[in-house]
Amino acid sequence: MAVLPRRRIRGSPRTLIGGALRISREAPHAQPHEAARTESDELAELTGLAEPHESHEPAGPGRPAGAPGVQGAARTGARRAFLPEDFVVPTLVAGPRFRIRPITVHDVVKDYAAVRGSLERLRERFGPDWGWPDEEFTFDQALIDIAWLQKEGQLRRSFSYAVTTPDEERQLGRIHIAPSDTPDADAVVVFWVRDDQDDPALERELEDFVREWVVTTWPFSTVRFPGRD
């Protein structure tokens, strides 16, 4: 599998433990003089018009990094650099079986279909700890989630990738790479493959690739794989 040319994305590190993010509909402790924030305000934040507010929900596939949660405190990871400043983040990995590239808001239709096609297994895997995807996972919420994931990558806080077929006609799953919240690892990696795909060997093939990729291409010595190790 060949790694194609890559471009540099600069920004600040921040902890995010895998997966899409949930943004609360209201500020958790809004003061009386503060105007209520709308979904449009949230989306404006996530797409670069403002710095996102800190969340107070547990970090995970369905939650933003914020106060201490299931996977630990984001503030701990934020105090140390996640990546060397001169590291060039991979932007495309292409091969005969799948393509891997950073997820963007333009992927929302295919990504939403992939999540909806795997709801039961994703809830079994991520729901008890991280509450994602919830039972009312809507298209609008998916758009907000992916906008946040894209912003996190631009800021070099965490990196989320779409896994697609070679022709990019269908999204097969996702990969998420984030700072570790424990000192025994440099990073955590979460990935999944949709249930409604025809090849049962694909997830194992992706796992073999990802485990090698994150220690040979990325500047990590030790990586944790929550839910797989």
Secondary structure, 3 states (H helix, E strand, C coil): CEECCCCCCCCCCCCCCCCCCCCCCCCCCCCCCCCCCCHHHHHHHHHHHCCCCCECCCCECCECCECCECCECHHHHHCCCCCCCCCCCCCCEECCCCEEEECCHHHHHHHHHHHHCCHHHHHHHHHHHHCCCCCCCCHHHHHHHHHHHHHHHHCCCCEEEEEECCCCCCEEEEEEEEECCCCCCCEEEEEEECCCCCCCCHHHHHHHHHHHHHHHCCCCCCEECCCCC
